Amino acid sequence: MTDEWRGWREAAQAALYGDEGFYRSPVRSPEGPAGHFRTSVHASPLFAGAVARLLTGIARELDTGTVALVDVGAGRGELLTGVLDVLAARPDGPDVTPYAVEVAARPPGLDPRIEWCAEPPAGVTGLLFANEWLDNVPVEVAEADAEGVPRYVEVRTSDGAERPGAPVTGADAAWLERWWPLSAPGERAEIGRPRDAAWAGAVGSLTAGLAVAVDYAHGRDARPPFGTLTGFRGGREVRAVPDGSCDLTAHVALDACAAAVTEAVAEAGIDASTELTDQRAALRRLGVGGDRPPLTLATTDPAAYVTALAAAGEAAELTARGGLGDFGWLLHRVGLPEPG
């Protein structure tokens, strides 16, 4: 990659998704994202089981024989594979048309039923699920200068050095004013407009069903004062350097994404509702609670007790406060009645 000064959005786009980028180069990341960071999908098969239950419920509401499952930011297809495995053991489960939306090449040996595509398929009916996708949608970074004026942050590709750029203006300035105001010198923000647009576009691909975004998140009343941009490599957090050698991620203003969808569907005249919650609450609704099995089971069925205890430990990790349980879940029901 060339050594030049660029805004963070352009630099991250090349570093993650360029020909030599982190997500596309088999040389830089042959093991895929799972080799560098741990998501809920990798933490436990209980997560895929919860998504399978969510999909089954949506299929019942839609009252259709075949339902789509669109995994946006599919990695190596781990979530889709897990959901298909769960449904294969349930004879009453829905027929599923699975789509993996990913910029990287299709991995060898993937279930042939999974359609690999670069964009969400248009006009589908079912469940669109985006687990830790939006945090990898590149955005500009802004920092307030000595006078409190927000300026774009420019970054050098080779080493991640930064310098102040031009003042933030236009639609980016309006977004900051609405969602992440900066005033004190040194305060930083990630300008989430590209994520708002990306999520509104993904939700808009559904004819009917449920769209879910799961990600690191924060709300307007509790934005981090110095931003959240960071890197991951080999399972460890590292300094963010846009040279293609590491993942680049920043937490998501899911409240802004929610508003973008609400405004888009209102303009289009589409019937949709929105909910913003956390993973702990969402997974508990789907039967993942983390409660330990009763000790009496250890006496009556020791093997079942050990299995249940292991599952409880995995569920506890998925729902832990201060950990995965704090992930934001943004849900949009499209063309469906309000849930009971």
Sequence and secondary structure as in RCSB ss.txt:
>XXXX:A:sequence
MTDEWRGWREAAQAALYGDEGFYRSPVRSPEGPAGHFRTSVHASPLFAGAVARLLTGIARELDTGTVALVDVGAG
RGELLTGVLDVLAARPDGPDVTPYAVEVAARPPGLDPRIEWCAEPPAGVTGLLFANEWLDNVPVEVAEADAEGVP
RYVEVRTSDGAERPGAPVTGADAAWLERWWPLSAPGERAEIGRPRDAAWAGAVGSLTAGLAVAVDYAHGRDARPP
FGTLTGFRGGREVRAVPDGSCDLTAHVALDACAAAVTEAVAEAGIDASTELTDQRAALRRLGVGGDRPPLTLATT
DPAAYVTALAAAGEAAELTARGGLGDFGWLLHRVGLPEPG
>XXXX:A:secstr
    EEEHHHHHHHHHHSTTSTTT TTT TT GGGT   HHHH HHHHHHHHHHHHHHHHHHT SEEEEEEES T
TTHHHHHHHHHHHT TTS EEEEEEE SS   TT  TTSEEESS  TTEEEEEEEES GGGS  EEEEE TTS E
EEEEEETTT  EEEEEE  HHHHHHHHHH    STT EEEE HHHHHHHHHHHHTEEEEEEEEEE B  GGG  T
B   EEEETTEEE    SSSSEEE  B HHHHHHHHHHHHHHHT  EEEEEEEHHHHHHHTT       THHHHH
 HHHHHHHHHHHHHHHHHH TTTGGG EEEEEEESS    
